[in-house]
Amino acid sequence: MKRITAVARVRQAEAELAAAERELERSALPWRRRLQRHRGAVTIFGGFVGGLALTLLPSRWWARVGALVGASAAGIARSALTPALIGAVVSQIRHGGDTRPVVAAAPPVSDDPERV
């Protein structure tokens, strides 16, 4: 019986995950194209459904949802991790998901030996 090392199991799991992501992306492509084609209609329909939900659902239910959201926001605001999380989000937004490290530009190099 062969023993599979942890590295091999991780690599196999990563390969399976990548294959599943590609398959999901392939199967979701027609839906994504359809939604992009009718973006305005989807926005209007979403607003209509949201208004309908606000109208038809009881106000007690919305009060509970609001209390839950408010309590969650207050808990997150009091957390010691909040500055780090906000910094990570702002950095992600500013750099657009670019994972390359930021490198400062080197000063220009002169070929003239007297300028060194």
Biopython code that builds the backbone (N, CA, C, O; Angstrom):
import numpy as np
from Bio.PDB.StructureBuilder import StructureBuilder

atoms = [
    (1, "MET", "N", (0.842, -1.177, 0.000)),
    (1, "MET", "CA", (0.000, 0.000, 0.000)),
    (1, "MET", "C", (0.889, 1.243, 0.000)),
    (1, "MET", "O", (1.781, 1.370, 0.839)),
    (2, "LYS", "N", (0.647, 2.162, -0.943)),
    (2, "LYS", "CA", (1.451, 3.362, -1.042)),
    (2, "LYS", "C", (0.943, 4.434, -0.085)),
    (2, "LYS", "O", (-0.260, 4.589, 0.127)),
    (3, "ARG", "N", (1.873, 5.152, 0.475)),
    (3, "ARG", "CA", (1.502, 6.290, 1.314)),
    (3, "ARG", "C", (1.568, 7.542, 0.460)),
    (3, "ARG", "O", (2.579, 7.828, -0.181)),
    (4, "ILE", "N", (0.498, 8.264, 0.464)),
    (4, "ILE", "CA", (0.471, 9.522, -0.281)),
    (4, "ILE", "C", (0.869, 10.629, 0.678)),
    (4, "ILE", "O", (0.285, 10.780, 1.752)),
    (5, "THR", "N", (1.853, 11.387, 0.285)),
    (5, "THR", "CA", (2.323, 12.456, 1.155)),
    (5, "THR", "C", (1.313, 13.594, 1.176)),
    (5, "THR", "O", (0.437, 13.690, 0.316)),
    (6, "ALA", "N", (1.457, 14.447, 2.172)),
    (6, "ALA", "CA", (0.553, 15.593, 2.315)),
    (6, "ALA", "C", (0.666, 16.528, 1.118)),
    (6, "ALA", "O", (-0.338, 17.072, 0.659)),
    (7, "VAL", "N", (1.871, 16.716, 0.614)),
    (7, "VAL", "CA", (2.069, 17.599, -0.541)),
    (7, "VAL", "C", (1.327, 17.062, -1.755)),
    (7, "VAL", "O", (0.700, 17.825, -2.491)),
    (8, "ALA", "N", (1.395, 15.767, -1.964)),
    (8, "ALA", "CA", (0.709, 15.167, -3.110)),
    (8, "ALA", "C", (-0.803, 15.290, -2.963)),
    (8, "ALA", "O", (-1.507, 15.549, -3.939)),
    (9, "ARG", "N", (-1.305, 15.102, -1.732)),
    (9, "ARG", "CA", (-2.752, 15.254, -1.517)),
    (9, "ARG", "C", (-3.200, 16.686, -1.762)),
    (9, "ARG", "O", (-4.260, 16.921, -2.343)),
    (10, "VAL", "N", (-2.386, 17.649, -1.316)),
    (10, "VAL", "CA", (-2.737, 19.059, -1.536)),
    (10, "VAL", "C", (-2.733, 19.368, -3.024)),
    (10, "VAL", "O", (-3.639, 20.032, -3.526)),
    (11, "ARG", "N", (-1.719, 18.888, -3.727)),
    (11, "ARG", "CA", (-1.661, 19.141, -5.182)),
    (11, "ARG", "C", (-2.850, 18.516, -5.904)),
    (11, "ARG", "O", (-3.415, 19.121, -6.815)),
    (12, "GLN", "N", (-3.224, 17.318, -5.502)),
    (12, "GLN", "CA", (-4.368, 16.652, -6.115)),
    (12, "GLN", "C", (-5.654, 17.424, -5.825)),
    (12, "GLN", "O", (-6.493, 17.593, -6.709)),
    (13, "ALA", "N", (-5.804, 17.888, -4.590)),
    (13, "ALA", "CA", (-7.003, 18.654, -4.230)),
    (13, "ALA", "C", (-7.050, 19.966, -4.995)),
    (13, "ALA", "O", (-8.118, 20.382, -5.445)),
    (14, "GLU", "N", (-5.900, 20.627, -5.150)),
    (14, "GLU", "CA", (-5.860, 21.881, -5.911)),
    (14, "GLU", "C", (-6.220, 21.644, -7.375)),
    (14, "GLU", "O", (-6.927, 22.451, -7.978)),
    (15, "ALA", "N", (-5.743, 20.550, -7.946)),
    (15, "ALA", "CA", (-6.061, 20.232, -9.340)),
    (15, "ALA", "C", (-7.555, 19.949, -9.498)),
    (15, "ALA", "O", (-8.175, 20.392, -10.465)),
    (16, "GLU", "N", (-8.130, 19.210, -8.547)),
    (16, "GLU", "CA", (-9.567, 18.933, -8.614)),
    (16, "GLU", "C", (-10.378, 20.218, -8.455)),
    (16, "GLU", "O", (-11.392, 20.401, -9.127)),
    (17, "LEU", "N", (-9.933, 21.105, -7.568)),
    (17, "LEU", "CA", (-10.629, 22.378, -7.378)),
    (17, "LEU", "C", (-10.561, 23.225, -8.636)),
    (17, "LEU", "O", (-11.561, 23.823, -9.033)),
    (18, "ALA", "N", (-9.397, 23.285, -9.267)),
    (18, "ALA", "CA", (-9.247, 24.057, -10.499)),
    (18, "ALA", "C", (-10.143, 23.499, -11.601)),
    (18, "ALA", "O", (-10.755, 24.258, -12.352)),
    (19, "ALA", "N", (-10.219, 22.174, -11.698)),
    (19, "ALA", "CA", (-11.081, 21.556, -12.715)),
    (19, "ALA", "C", (-12.549, 21.874, -12.434)),
    (19, "ALA", "O", (-13.311, 22.152, -13.360)),
    (20, "ALA", "N", (-12.945, 21.836, -11.175)),
    (20, "ALA", "CA", (-14.332, 22.158, -10.828)),
    (20, "ALA", "C", (-14.639, 23.624, -11.113)),
    (20, "ALA", "O", (-15.737, 23.947, -11.567)),
    (21, "GLU", "N", (-13.683, 24.514, -10.853)),
    (21, "GLU", "CA", (-13.885, 25.936, -11.151)),
    (21, "GLU", "C", (-14.057, 26.162, -12.645)),
    (21, "GLU", "O", (-14.928, 26.922, -13.068)),
    (22, "ARG", "N", (-13.221, 25.498, -13.445)),
    (22, "ARG", "CA", (-13.342, 25.649, -14.902)),
    (22, "ARG", "C", (-14.699, 25.144, -15.394)),
    (22, "ARG", "O", (-15.330, 25.770, -16.245)),
    (23, "GLU", "N", (-15.139, 24.010, -14.854)),
    (23, "GLU", "CA", (-16.426, 23.453, -15.270)),
    (23, "GLU", "C", (-17.585, 24.375, -14.866)),
    (23, "GLU", "O", (-18.527, 24.582, -15.630)),
    (24, "LEU", "N", (-17.493, 24.914, -13.664)),
    (24, "LEU", "CA", (-18.535, 25.837, -13.208)),
    (24, "LEU", "C", (-18.551, 27.097, -14.053)),
    (24, "LEU", "O", (-19.615, 27.602, -14.412)),
    (25, "GLU", "N", (-17.366, 27.602, -14.368)),
    (25, "GLU", "CA", (-17.285, 28.788, -15.203)),
    (25, "GLU", "C", (-17.877, 28.533, -16.583)),
    (25, "GLU", "O", (-18.574, 29.383, -17.137)),
    (26, "ARG", "N", (-17.591, 27.349, -17.134)),
    (26, "ARG", "CA", (-18.110, 26.989, -18.447)),
    (26, "ARG", "C", (-19.638, 26.869, -18.421)),
    (26, "ARG", "O", (-20.313, 27.300, -19.355)),
    (27, "SER", "N", (-20.178, 26.281, -17.346)),
    (27, "SER", "CA", (-21.624, 26.098, -17.283)),
    (27, "SER", "C", (-22.348, 27.401, -16.958)),
    (27, "SER", "O", (-23.522, 27.555, -17.297)),
    (28, "ALA", "N", (-21.658, 28.348, -16.300)),
    (28, "ALA", "CA", (-22.300, 29.615, -15.935)),
    (28, "ALA", "C", (-22.175, 30.664, -17.041)),
    (28, "ALA", "O", (-22.839, 31.699, -16.977)),
    (29, "LEU", "N", (-21.352, 30.422, -18.036)),
    (29, "LEU", "CA", (-21.114, 31.404, -19.085)),
    (29, "LEU", "C", (-22.387, 31.825, -19.816)),
    (29, "LEU", "O", (-22.571, 33.024, -20.022)),
    (30, "PRO", "N", (-23.279, 30.915, -20.222)),
    (30, "PRO", "CA", (-24.506, 31.368, -20.894)),
    (30, "PRO", "C", (-25.371, 32.265, -20.000)),
    (30, "PRO", "O", (-25.950, 33.242, -20.474)),
    (31, "TRP", "N", (-25.457, 31.930, -18.710)),
    (31, "TRP", "CA", (-26.241, 32.771, -17.800)),
    (31, "TRP", "C", (-25.606, 34.145, -17.653)),
    (31, "TRP", "O", (-26.307, 35.157, -17.641)),
    (32, "ARG", "N", (-24.291, 34.186, -17.541)),
    (32, "ARG", "CA", (-23.600, 35.462, -17.395)),
    (32, "ARG", "C", (-23.818, 36.334, -18.630)),
    (32, "ARG", "O", (-24.077, 37.532, -18.508)),
    (33, "ARG", "N", (-23.715, 35.738, -19.813)),
    (33, "ARG", "CA", (-23.938, 36.510, -21.045)),
    (33, "ARG", "C", (-25.366, 37.035, -21.117)),
    (33, "ARG", "O", (-25.597, 38.180, -21.507)),
    (34, "ARG", "N", (-26.321, 36.190, -20.737)),
    (34, "ARG", "CA", (-27.724, 36.597, -20.771)),
    (34, "ARG", "C", (-27.981, 37.753, -19.801)),
    (34, "ARG", "O", (-28.682, 38.706, -20.138)),
    (35, "LEU", "N", (-27.415, 37.664, -18.604)),
    (35, "LEU", "CA", (-27.609, 38.735, -17.618)),
    (35, "LEU", "C", (-26.918, 40.023, -18.046)),
    (35, "LEU", "O", (-27.440, 41.109, -17.797)),
    (36, "GLN", "N", (-25.754, 39.926, -18.685)),
    (36, "GLN", "CA", (-25.065, 41.121, -19.159)),
    (36, "GLN", "C", (-25.831, 41.774, -20.305)),
    (36, "GLN", "O", (-25.845, 42.998, -20.431)),
    (37, "ARG", "N", (-26.462, 40.960, -21.130)),
    (37, "ARG", "CA", (-27.218, 41.488, -22.252)),
    (37, "ARG", "C", (-28.454, 42.255, -21.774)),
    (37, "ARG", "O", (-28.851, 43.247, -22.385)),
    (38, "HIS", "N", (-29.061, 41.785, -20.674)),
    (38, "HIS", "CA", (-30.286, 42.402, -20.170)),
    (38, "HIS", "C", (-30.044, 43.065, -18.816)),
    (38, "HIS", "O", (-30.878, 42.959, -17.916)),
    (39, "ARG", "N", (-28.921, 43.740, -18.667)),
    (39, "ARG", "CA", (-28.539, 44.325, -17.389)),
    (39, "ARG", "C", (-29.573, 45.335, -16.887)),
    (39, "ARG", "O", (-29.899, 45.332, -15.700)),
    (40, "GLY", "N", (-30.087, 46.180, -17.746)),
    (40, "GLY", "CA", (-31.079, 47.175, -17.338)),
    (40, "GLY", "C", (-32.365, 46.530, -16.836)),
    (40, "GLY", "O", (-32.922, 46.940, -15.818)),
    (41, "ALA", "N", (-32.828, 45.522, -17.557)),
    (41, "ALA", "CA", (-34.049, 44.831, -17.146)),
    (41, "ALA", "C", (-33.849, 44.110, -15.820)),
    (41, "ALA", "O", (-34.759, 44.077, -14.991)),
    (42, "VAL", "N", (-32.679, 43.538, -15.611)),
    (42, "VAL", "CA", (-32.399, 42.850, -14.349)),
    (42, "VAL", "C", (-32.397, 43.843, -13.201)),
    (42, "VAL", "O", (-32.903, 43.542, -12.120)),
    (43, "THR", "N", (-31.831, 45.028, -13.422)),
    (43, "THR", "CA", (-31.808, 46.058, -12.384)),
    (43, "THR", "C", (-33.217, 46.518, -12.033)),
    (43, "THR", "O", (-33.562, 46.636, -10.857)),
    (44, "ILE", "N", (-34.019, 46.774, -13.039)),
    (44, "ILE", "CA", (-35.393, 47.219, -12.794)),
    (44, "ILE", "C", (-36.195, 46.117, -12.099)),
    (44, "ILE", "O", (-36.951, 46.395, -11.169)),
    (45, "PHE", "N", (-36.035, 44.889, -12.540)),
    (45, "PHE", "CA", (-36.743, 43.773, -11.922)),
    (45, "PHE", "C", (-36.314, 43.590, -10.466)),
    (45, "PHE", "O", (-37.148, 43.321, -9.601)),
    (46, "GLY", "N", (-35.019, 43.735, -10.194)),
    (46, "GLY", "CA", (-34.523, 43.630, -8.823)),
    (46, "GLY", "C", (-35.104, 44.707, -7.931)),
    (46, "GLY", "O", (-35.455, 44.439, -6.782)),
    (47, "GLY", "N", (-35.211, 45.923, -8.443)),
    (47, "GLY", "CA", (-35.837, 47.002, -7.678)),
    (47, "GLY", "C", (-37.306, 46.733, -7.425)),
    (47, "GLY", "O", (-37.821, 47.006, -6.341)),
    (48, "PHE", "N", (-37.978, 46.196, -8.430)),
    (48, "PHE", "CA", (-39.393, 45.868, -8.281)),
    (48, "PHE", "C", (-39.596, 44.786, -7.224)),
    (48, "PHE", "O", (-40.488, 44.895, -6.383)),
    (49, "VAL", "N", (-38.773, 43.746, -7.269)),
    (49, "VAL", "CA", (-38.882, 42.660, -6.293)),
    (49, "VAL", "C", (-38.555, 43.174, -4.892)),
    (49, "VAL", "O", (-39.213, 42.786, -3.926)),
    (50, "GLY", "N", (-37.552, 44.039, -4.769)),
    (50, "GLY", "CA", (-37.215, 44.618, -3.469)),
    (50, "GLY", "C", (-38.354, 45.448, -2.912)),
    (50, "GLY", "O", (-38.670, 45.361, -1.725)),
    (51, "GLY", "N", (-38.976, 46.256, -3.767)),
    (51, "GLY", "CA", (-40.130, 47.051, -3.325)),
    (51, "GLY", "C", (-41.294, 46.173, -2.933)),
    (51, "GLY", "O", (-41.984, 46.451, -1.952)),
    (52, "LEU", "N", (-41.517, 45.126, -3.681)),
    (52, "LEU", "CA", (-42.587, 44.188, -3.348)),
    (52, "LEU", "C", (-42.330, 43.526, -1.997)),
    (52, "LEU", "O", (-43.250, 43.360, -1.198)),
    (53, "ALA", "N", (-41.090, 43.155, -1.749)),
    (53, "ALA", "CA", (-40.751, 42.537, -0.470)),
    (53, "ALA", "C", (-40.961, 43.522, 0.673)),
    (53, "ALA", "O", (-41.477, 43.147, 1.725)),
    (54, "LEU", "N", (-40.565, 44.781, 0.477)),
    (54, "LEU", "CA", (-40.780, 45.788, 1.516)),
    (54, "LEU", "C", (-42.256, 46.004, 1.788)),
    (54, "LEU", "O", (-42.651, 46.249, 2.928)),
    (55, "THR", "N", (-43.068, 45.916, 0.755)),
    (55, "THR", "CA", (-44.493, 46.158, 0.912)),
    (55, "THR", "C", (-45.208, 44.968, 1.539)),
    (55, "THR", "O", (-46.039, 45.147, 2.430)),
    (56, "LEU", "N", (-44.901, 43.770, 1.091)),
    (56, "LEU", "CA", (-45.669, 42.601, 1.499)),
    (56, "LEU", "C", (-45.214, 41.958, 2.806)),
    (56, "LEU", "O", (-46.031, 41.380, 3.522)),
    (57, "LEU", "N", (-43.934, 42.050, 3.126)),
    (57, "LEU", "CA", (-43.466, 41.426, 4.362)),
    (57, "LEU", "C", (-43.786, 42.332, 5.550)),
    (57, "LEU", "O", (-43.721, 43.555, 5.426)),
    (58, "PRO", "N", (-44.127, 41.755, 6.684)),
    (58, "PRO", "CA", (-44.525, 42.556, 7.839)),
    (58, "PRO", "C", (-43.370, 43.414, 8.371)),
    (58, "PRO", "O", (-42.200, 43.044, 8.270)),
    (59, "SER", "N", (-43.728, 44.552, 8.932)),
    (59, "SER", "CA", (-42.711, 45.477, 9.437)),
    (59, "SER", "C", (-41.947, 44.872, 10.614)),
    (59, "SER", "O", (-40.786, 45.223, 10.827)),
    (60, "ARG", "N", (-42.555, 43.987, 11.371)),
    (60, "ARG", "CA", (-41.852, 43.334, 12.476)),
    (60, "ARG", "C", (-40.669, 42.523, 11.943)),
    (60, "ARG", "O", (-39.603, 42.486, 12.557)),
    (61, "TRP", "N", (-40.871, 41.876, 10.795)),
    (61, "TRP", "CA", (-39.797, 41.099, 10.196)),
    (61, "TRP", "C", (-38.651, 42.016, 9.781)),
    (61, "TRP", "O", (-37.485, 41.701, 10.016)),
    (62, "TRP", "N", (-38.981, 43.151, 9.163)),
    (62, "TRP", "CA", (-37.945, 44.095, 8.738)),
    (62, "TRP", "C", (-37.239, 44.706, 9.939)),
    (62, "TRP", "O", (-36.044, 44.994, 9.875)),
    (63, "ALA", "N", (-37.972, 44.908, 11.043)),
    (63, "ALA", "CA", (-37.339, 45.425, 12.256)),
    (63, "ALA", "C", (-36.310, 44.433, 12.781)),
    (63, "ALA", "O", (-35.235, 44.833, 13.229)),
    (64, "ARG", "N", (-36.629, 43.154, 12.730)),
    (64, "ARG", "CA", (-35.677, 42.135, 13.186)),
    (64, "ARG", "C", (-34.453, 42.078, 12.276)),
    (64, "ARG", "O", (-33.325, 41.945, 12.752)),
    (65, "VAL", "N", (-34.677, 42.178, 10.979)),
    (65, "VAL", "CA", (-33.556, 42.184, 10.036)),
    (65, "VAL", "C", (-32.667, 43.407, 10.294)),
    (65, "VAL", "O", (-31.441, 43.301, 10.318)),
    (66, "GLY", "N", (-33.302, 44.561, 10.484)),
    (66, "GLY", "CA", (-32.536, 45.780, 10.769)),
    (66, "GLY", "C", (-31.758, 45.689, 12.066)),
    (66, "GLY", "O", (-30.617, 46.146, 12.139)),
    (67, "ALA", "N", (-32.364, 45.100, 13.094)),
    (67, "ALA", "CA", (-31.669, 44.934, 14.368)),
    (67, "ALA", "C", (-30.483, 43.994, 14.221)),
    (67, "ALA", "O", (-29.420, 44.235, 14.794)),
    (68, "LEU", "N", (-30.658, 42.938, 13.465)),
    (68, "LEU", "CA", (-29.569, 41.992, 13.248)),
    (68, "LEU", "C", (-28.419, 42.642, 12.488)),
    (68, "LEU", "O", (-27.255, 42.469, 12.852)),
    (69, "VAL", "N", (-28.740, 43.386, 11.439)),
    (69, "VAL", "CA", (-27.705, 44.055, 10.657)),
    (69, "VAL", "C", (-27.000, 45.111, 11.506)),
    (69, "VAL", "O", (-25.776, 45.232, 11.457)),
    (70, "GLY", "N", (-27.771, 45.876, 12.286)),
    (70, "GLY", "CA", (-27.172, 46.906, 13.134)),
    (70, "GLY", "C", (-26.275, 46.318, 14.204)),
    (70, "GLY", "O", (-25.186, 46.835, 14.453)),
    (71, "ALA", "N", (-26.718, 45.241, 14.844)),
    (71, "ALA", "CA", (-25.905, 44.602, 15.870)),
    (71, "ALA", "C", (-24.630, 44.020, 15.272)),
    (71, "ALA", "O", (-23.565, 44.094, 15.885)),
    (72, "SER", "N", (-24.733, 43.444, 14.078)),
    (72, "SER", "CA", (-23.544, 42.903, 13.415)),
    (72, "SER", "C", (-22.561, 44.018, 13.061)),
    (72, "SER", "O", (-21.354, 43.874, 13.257)),
    (73, "ALA", "N", (-23.079, 45.119, 12.543)),
    (73, "ALA", "CA", (-22.211, 46.242, 12.182)),
    (73, "ALA", "C", (-21.534, 46.822, 13.418)),
    (73, "ALA", "O", (-20.356, 47.175, 13.367)),
    (74, "ALA", "N", (-22.262, 46.924, 14.528)),
    (74, "ALA", "CA", (-21.667, 47.444, 15.758)),
    (74, "ALA", "C", (-20.590, 46.506, 16.286)),
    (74, "ALA", "O", (-19.544, 46.959, 16.751)),
    (75, "GLY", "N", (-20.838, 45.211, 16.218)),
    (75, "GLY", "CA", (-19.837, 44.243, 16.665)),
    (75, "GLY", "C", (-18.581, 44.295, 15.823)),
    (75, "GLY", "O", (-17.470, 44.203, 16.347)),
    (76, "ILE", "N", (-18.751, 44.441, 14.527)),
    (76, "ILE", "CA", (-17.596, 44.527, 13.626)),
    (76, "ILE", "C", (-16.828, 45.816, 13.872)),
    (76, "ILE", "O", (-15.597, 45.824, 13.843)),
    (77, "ALA", "N", (-17.557, 46.919, 14.116)),
    (77, "ALA", "CA", (-16.900, 48.203, 14.351)),
    (77, "ALA", "C", (-16.082, 48.182, 15.637)),
    (77, "ALA", "O", (-15.060, 48.862, 15.723)),
    (78, "ARG", "N", (-16.506, 47.421, 16.632)),
    (78, "ARG", "CA", (-15.769, 47.340, 17.900)),
    (78, "ARG", "C", (-14.607, 46.359, 17.836)),
    (78, "ARG", "O", (-13.780, 46.324, 18.747)),
    (79, "SER", "N", (-14.534, 45.582, 16.800)),
    (79, "SER", "CA", (-13.505, 44.552, 16.693)),
    (79, "SER", "C", (-12.125, 45.179, 16.502)),
    (79, "SER", "O", (-11.981, 46.229, 15.877)),
    (80, "ALA", "N", (-11.125, 44.515, 17.051)),
    (80, "ALA", "CA", (-9.744, 44.977, 16.888)),
    (80, "ALA", "C", (-9.234, 44.716, 15.471)),
    (80, "ALA", "O", (-8.248, 45.321, 15.049)),
    (81, "LEU", "N", (-9.890, 43.831, 14.740)),
    (81, "LEU", "CA", (-9.460, 43.506, 13.378)),
    (81, "LEU", "C", (-10.000, 44.476, 12.333)),
    (81, "LEU", "O", (-9.592, 44.422, 11.173)),
    (82, "THR", "N", (-10.907, 45.357, 12.727)),
    (82, "THR", "CA", (-11.547, 46.247, 11.757)),
    (82, "THR", "C", (-10.547, 47.086, 10.968)),
    (82, "THR", "O", (-10.661, 47.138, 9.743)),
    (83, "PRO", "N", (-9.564, 47.753, 11.602)),
    (83, "PRO", "CA", (-8.616, 48.540, 10.793)),
    (83, "PRO", "C", (-7.853, 47.690, 9.777)),
    (83, "PRO", "O", (-7.616, 48.132, 8.652)),
    (84, "ALA", "N", (-7.472, 46.484, 10.166)),
    (84, "ALA", "CA", (-6.744, 45.616, 9.228)),
    (84, "ALA", "C", (-7.643, 45.198, 8.070)),
    (84, "ALA", "O", (-7.208, 45.183, 6.919)),
    (85, "LEU", "N", (-8.899, 44.859, 8.373)),
    (85, "LEU", "CA", (-9.825, 44.447, 7.317)),
    (85, "LEU", "C", (-10.116, 45.602, 6.363)),
    (85, "LEU", "O", (-10.157, 45.411, 5.147)),
    (86, "ILE", "N", (-10.316, 46.793, 6.911)),
    (86, "ILE", "CA", (-10.588, 47.961, 6.065)),
    (86, "ILE", "C", (-9.374, 48.254, 5.193)),
    (86, "ILE", "O", (-9.514, 48.559, 4.009)),
    (87, "GLY", "N", (-8.179, 48.161, 5.782)),
    (87, "GLY", "CA", (-6.957, 48.376, 5.000)),
    (87, "GLY", "C", (-6.823, 47.372, 3.866)),
    (87, "GLY", "O", (-6.424, 47.731, 2.758)),
    (88, "ALA", "N", (-7.155, 46.117, 4.137)),
    (88, "ALA", "CA", (-7.072, 45.093, 3.093)),
    (88, "ALA", "C", (-8.079, 45.354, 1.988)),
    (88, "ALA", "O", (-7.761, 45.194, 0.810)),
    (89, "VAL", "N", (-9.285, 45.752, 2.353)),
    (89, "VAL", "CA", (-10.321, 46.027, 1.345)),
    (89, "VAL", "C", (-9.936, 47.235, 0.506)),
    (89, "VAL", "O", (-10.051, 47.203, -0.719)),
    (90, "VAL", "N", (-9.477, 48.307, 1.160)),
    (90, "VAL", "CA", (-9.085, 49.514, 0.416)),
    (90, "VAL", "C", (-7.911, 49.206, -0.507)),
    (90, "VAL", "O", (-7.884, 49.662, -1.650)),
    (91, "SER", "N", (-6.948, 48.440, -0.020)),
    (91, "SER", "CA", (-5.808, 48.069, -0.856)),
    (91, "SER", "C", (-6.260, 47.255, -2.061)),
    (91, "SER", "O", (-5.778, 47.465, -3.174)),
    (92, "GLN", "N", (-7.185, 46.326, -1.838)),
    (92, "GLN", "CA", (-7.700, 45.500, -2.934)),
    (92, "GLN", "C", (-8.424, 46.364, -3.962)),
    (92, "GLN", "O", (-8.293, 46.147, -5.167)),
    (93, "ILE", "N", (-9.180, 47.332, -3.487)),
    (93, "ILE", "CA", (-9.915, 48.212, -4.396)),
    (93, "ILE", "C", (-8.950, 49.093, -5.180)),
    (93, "ILE", "O", (-9.101, 49.256, -6.391)),
    (94, "ARG", "N", (-7.963, 49.659, -4.498)),
    (94, "ARG", "CA", (-7.031, 50.575, -5.166)),
    (94, "ARG", "C", (-6.156, 49.877, -6.190)),
    (94, "ARG", "O", (-5.882, 50.434, -7.253)),
    (95, "HIS", "N", (-5.712, 48.658, -5.881)),
    (95, "HIS", "CA", (-4.812, 47.954, -6.792)),
    (95, "HIS", "C", (-5.554, 47.023, -7.734)),
    (95, "HIS", "O", (-4.919, 46.389, -8.577)),
    (96, "GLY", "N", (-6.855, 46.916, -7.627)),
    (96, "GLY", "CA", (-7.656, 46.132, -8.561)),
    (96, "GLY", "C", (-7.340, 44.654, -8.547)),
    (96, "GLY", "O", (-7.432, 43.999, -9.585)),
    (97, "GLY", "N", (-6.973, 44.115, -7.415)),
    (97, "GLY", "CA", (-6.716, 42.685, -7.345)),
    (97, "GLY", "C", (-5.357, 42.283, -7.862)),
    (97, "GLY", "O", (-5.084, 41.092, -8.014)),
    (98, "ASP", "N", (-4.490, 43.252, -8.139)),
    (98, "ASP", "CA", (-3.153, 42.951, -8.624)),
    (98, "ASP", "C", (-2.337, 42.383, -7.472)),
    (98, "ASP", "O", (-2.189, 43.039, -6.441)),
    (99, "THR", "N", (-1.808, 41.180, -7.629)),
    (99, "THR", "CA", (-1.085, 40.534, -6.544)),
    (99, "THR", "C", (0.426, 40.709, -6.662)),
    (99, "THR", "O", (1.174, 40.219, -5.816)),
    (100, "ARG", "N", (0.875, 41.397, -7.694)),
    (100, "ARG", "CA", (2.307, 41.624, -7.819)),
    (100, "ARG", "C", (2.776, 42.610, -6.755)),
    (100, "ARG", "O", (2.055, 43.561, -6.451)),
    (101, "PRO", "N", (3.953, 42.415, -6.183)),
    (101, "PRO", "CA", (4.434, 43.350, -5.166)),
    (101, "PRO", "C", (4.769, 44.691, -5.791)),
    (101, "PRO", "O", (5.214, 44.770, -6.936)),
    (102, "VAL", "N", (4.548, 45.733, -5.021)),
    (102, "VAL", "CA", (4.854, 47.079, -5.490)),
    (102, "VAL", "C", (6.351, 47.292, -5.319)),
    (102, "VAL", "O", (6.883, 47.122, -4.222)),
    (103, "VAL", "N", (7.038, 47.666, -6.410)),
    (103, "VAL", "CA", (8.476, 47.859, -6.381)),
    (103, "VAL", "C", (8.758, 49.298, -6.771)),
    (103, "VAL", "O", (8.252, 49.790, -7.780)),
    (104, "ALA", "N", (9.570, 49.970, -5.964)),
    (104, "ALA", "CA", (9.937, 51.345, -6.278)),
    (104, "ALA", "C", (10.870, 51.357, -7.484)),
    (104, "ALA", "O", (11.659, 50.432, -7.679)),
    (105, "ALA", "N", (10.773, 52.404, -8.284)),
    (105, "ALA", "CA", (11.608, 52.520, -9.467)),
    (105, "ALA", "C", (13.039, 52.826, -9.047)),
    (105, "ALA", "O", (13.270, 53.644, -8.157)),
    (106, "ALA", "N", (13.987, 52.173, -9.683)),
    (106, "ALA", "CA", (15.402, 52.406, -9.394)),
    (106, "ALA", "C", (15.840, 53.692, -10.071)),
    (106, "ALA", "O", (15.305, 54.052, -11.120)),
    (107, "PRO", "N", (16.808, 54.389, -9.484)),
    (107, "PRO", "CA", (17.290, 55.614, -10.132)),
    (107, "PRO", "C", (17.955, 55.271, -11.458)),
    (107, "PRO", "O", (18.511, 54.184, -11.612)),
    (108, "PRO", "N", (17.902, 56.181, -12.402)),
    (108, "PRO", "CA", (18.502, 55.900, -13.715)),
    (108, "PRO", "C", (20.018, 55.694, -13.574)),
    (108, "PRO", "O", (20.684, 56.365, -12.785)),
    (109, "VAL", "N", (20.531, 54.760, -14.352)),
    (109, "VAL", "CA", (21.966, 54.449, -14.333)),
    (109, "VAL", "C", (22.607, 55.167, -15.505)),
    (109, "VAL", "O", (22.122, 55.119, -16.636)),
    (110, "SER", "N", (23.703, 55.829, -15.205)),
    (110, "SER", "CA", (24.404, 56.567, -16.239)),
    (110, "SER", "C", (25.590, 55.753, -16.760)),
    (110, "SER", "O", (26.261, 55.060, -15.994)),
    (111, "ASP", "N", (25.838, 55.842, -18.057)),
    (111, "ASP", "CA", (26.984, 55.174, -18.658)),
    (111, "ASP", "C", (28.255, 56.027, -18.509)),
    (111, "ASP", "O", (29.366, 55.545, -18.730)),
    (112, "ASP", "N", (28.079, 57.262, -18.141)),
    (112, "ASP", "CA", (29.223, 58.185, -18.008)),
    (112, "ASP", "C", (29.931, 57.919, -16.680)),
    (112, "ASP", "O", (29.320, 58.109, -15.629)),
    (113, "PRO", "N", (31.206, 57.485, -16.685)),
    (113, "PRO", "CA", (31.912, 57.174, -15.429)),
    (113, "PRO", "C", (32.126, 58.393, -14.548)),
    (113, "PRO", "O", (32.291, 58.245, -13.337)),
    (114, "GLU", "N", (32.129, 59.594, -15.120)),
    (114, "GLU", "CA", (32.357, 60.810, -14.337)),
    (114, "GLU", "C", (31.135, 61.180, -13.510)),
    (114, "GLU", "O", (31.273, 61.877, -12.505)),
    (115, "ARG", "N", (29.968, 60.745, -13.892)),
    (115, "ARG", "CA", (28.736, 61.114, -13.193)),
    (115, "ARG", "C", (28.445, 60.194, -12.030)),
    (115, "ARG", "O", (27.467, 60.411, -11.316)),
    (116, "VAL", "N", (29.256, 59.175, -11.813)),
    (116, "VAL", "CA", (29.015, 58.215, -10.746)),
    (116, "VAL", "C", (29.355, 58.759, -9.448)),
    (116, "VAL", "O", (29.210, 58.075, -8.434)),
]
sb = StructureBuilder()
sb.init_structure("model")
sb.init_model(0)
sb.init_chain("A")
sb.init_seg("    ")
for serial, (resi, resn, name, xyz) in enumerate(atoms, 1):
    if name == "N":
        sb.init_residue(resn, " ", resi, " ")
    sb.init_atom(name, np.array(xyz, "f"), 0.0, 1.0, " ", f" {name:<3s}", serial, name[0])
structure = sb.get_structure()
